Amino acid sequence: MCAWWSNERAHRYYQLFAAGPEVRFRFAGPGRFHGHYVGLYGSAGFYDLENRKTGYQGDFWSAGITYGYQLPVGRSFGVEFAVGAGMIGSSYKTYEPRDGLYVYQQTKRIRYTGLTKARISLLWRFGGKGGRL
């Protein structure tokens, strides 16, 4: 995932880059990509968030387990629902924008254990013979 938004006049920024693999075990279901699955995931990335008054810039990692369900919608489309639980760790610096400069405030570290993701995804199968998901 890579995102970047800016509103220069108001000093509002949102920058995020994250990448990571997920390994899945699919339970027997009515179709090839239809039914329940469990998985293990890991990810890492960096961010820079600013809300006009305080900025947060740092990196993070995350690892945990995933449970999901895939539901076909037509011959080439589907919807996936997933939740994940695990741990997230981050080291970040806080700063304040003053007179066109970014003034460093402090460095912090956090760890969180619990629900780490909730996802609804639209799936599109391309290539092949166009069979059911």
Secondary structure as UniProt FT lines:
FT   STRAND          2..7
FT   HELIX           8..10
FT   STRAND          12..19
FT   STRAND          22..26
FT   TURN            32..33
FT   STRAND          34..51
FT   STRAND          55..72
FT   STRAND          77..98
FT   TURN            99..100
FT   STRAND          101..124
FT   TURN            128..129
//
